[in-house]
Amino acid sequence: MLAVPPNGSYKEEQQCVAWKKFLAFEKNNPQRIDAASANRRVVFTYEQCLMYLYHYPDVWYDYATWHAKNGSVDSAIKIFQRASKALPDSELLKYAYAELEESRGAIQAAKKIYENILASSTSGNSLAQIQFIRFLRRTEGIEAARKYFLDARKLPNCTYHVYVAYATMAFCLDKDAKVAHNVFEAGLKKFMNEPGYILDYADFLCRLNDDRNVRALFERALSLLSPEESEEVWKQFIKFEQTYGDLASMLKVEQRRKEAFSRACEEEASALDSSLHDVVSRYSFMDLWPCSSKDLDHLARQEWISKNINKKVDKSTPSSAAISMEKGSVGLLNDLNSTTPSAKLVYPDTSRMLIYDPRQKQGTGLVPGNSGTEVPATATAINSNSSVSLAGGGPTKPLNEILKVIPAMLVGFISNLPAVEGPSPDVDIVLSVLLQSNIPSISTGKPAASSQQVIGTGPATSDLSGSSKTRPNPSGSSVRHSKKRQQLDKQEDDETTTIQSRPLPRDVFKLREIQRIRRGGASQTGSASNGSAFSGELSGSTG
């Protein structure tokens, strides 16, 4: 792979994983060679890896830290210097390089790196200033950090984060609450319109137990911020009163918040009335709630409905789509303040849906017809007014006309066929249905015995469980049954029940006879025998 900056592709990720596995393999010293030789092999592997992963900062960092852990700090510094030239925009590697220099006592070298970051930084300039203040506080003392802060606050790109960081450092590390308070007050003149700065300043005053100034700060901020910007400030003000105030002040602040938002949006005035959700907010603490999660979900849904019940839906959005989106959005607790849903939605074509017929027999694919017979379920699923295309691609006919043309005997035969669950039906089952059906054959002027022959070219294969069995009957001279057995067979043939209603033979003796006849039936031919077939399964012979 070429040495290109990573773009997050799957191939690049696999390449990086493979190289890291290879590096871990070499670091384990599988050959158990001496330490110097093993280190040379690891260095060689890292250099090979950087030929392909040249723009990966984590590879450079691993290479440098491996040198530092093995006691070669100078080699680690050289790797960081190479990494700074390879990836000049990577501030992470620069901070890691400065950390290494600071850890070994090279303060001036680390300070030079920080100054280089401040000079080249564009987007994270405030972060670089904060880190440099902390570095000066660690290495040169309080005065050096204070001096740089006074210079940094005059820069045009200095944000409120620098004020918060220096005030917190003065309060927590220097134990100087007065300096921290002065820093917050100085920043308040510039960042009164920043909700984040107001919340950090209020948190600092809460640490001082100065509840009077906390309330004054909230009042000053809320008088200047717009309703859209003051949402978080109102929440923290209510939370402060719920924690440190009395019931009267708590209810007063909640009512003021509702009135402020109702003036900003008159349509939501009815949604800002007192509700049980306010009680939940008052009497909850951290992750402890005065109700169950089910009740919280219900209250959140009701709050969302009350906020959006009077919202006007865009005219381009269909009414049904709007209703469905409103119902679906109620269950999304993370989108309580979402705007009107988009109208670019795709809906299924319900005109092509088939209604499920509960009369359908499970596993057969057949449903009862009007004439008392069973027809395939795929036929009944089609509308009676629809047309069915013929297999040859010819003209189409309505389904009712096709069913009228089919004889009743053929419909009965089709109803006995099994449901096809693959590319072709089971041949044994189809042959068994053919042998058990009573469809009359066309008379050709031959003896009656031959007209009862079943179309086939040989005995149908079947299992020995009785599901589908055929009994080729050879000539009468070859039948070796006792007289009693022949009389029983004749009685079975004379029964008035239909062939379909008779159970398949399960007699062990008959199964043995079928097996014996099959073994010797390949060389036997003949016509209908004088004796009857077993259980009426076959009244003619098969050649």
MOHU-V291140 format. One record per pair of residues at least 12 apart in sequence whose C-alpha atoms are under 7 Angstrom apart, sorted by the first residue. I is the first residue (numbers start at 1). GAP is how many residues later the second one is. Records with the same first field share a line. If there is no record, write none. Layout:
BEGIN
I: GAP ; GAP
END
This chain:
BEGIN
1: 51
2: 50
3: 48 ; 49 ; 50 ; 51 ; 52
4: 51
5: 50
19: 30
23: 19 ; 22
26: 16
27: 15
46: 17
55: 32
60: 23
61: 32
64: 12 ; 15 ; 16
80: 17
94: 19
98: 12 ; 15
114: 18
126: 32 ; 33 ; 36
130: 32 ; 35
133: 12 ; 15
160: 27 ; 31 ; 37
163: 20 ; 21 ; 24
167: 13 ; 16 ; 17
168: 12
184: 17
192: 29
193: 32
195: 34 ; 35 ; 38
199: 34
202: 12
218: 19
227: 34 ; 37
234: 23
238: 12 ; 15 ; 16
242: 40
258: 14
267: 43
268: 39
271: 35 ; 36
277: 22
300: 33
301: 29 ; 30
304: 26 ; 32
313: 27
316: 27
317: 26
325: 16
354: 27
360: 17
364: 54 ; 55
365: 12 ; 54
373: 39
374: 41
375: 36 ; 40
384: 15 ; 16
385: 13
386: 12
387: 12
409: 30
413: 24
416: 17
417: 13 ; 16
428: 32 ; 33 ; 34 ; 40
429: 39
431: 29
432: 36 ; 37
435: 19 ; 102 ; 103
436: 63 ; 64 ; 101
449: 79
450: 77 ; 78
452: 87 ; 88
453: 87 ; 88
456: 86
457: 85 ; 86
458: 84 ; 85
459: 13 ; 83
466: 38 ; 39 ; 40
467: 37
470: 67 ; 68
471: 43 ; 66 ; 67
472: 69 ; 70
473: 56 ; 60 ; 68
474: 50 ; 52 ; 55 ; 67
475: 51 ; 54
476: 53 ; 54 ; 55
489: 43 ; 45 ; 46
490: 42
492: 43
493: 39 ; 42 ; 43
499: 37
505: 30
525: 18
526: 15 ; 17
527: 13 ; 14
528: 12 ; 13
END
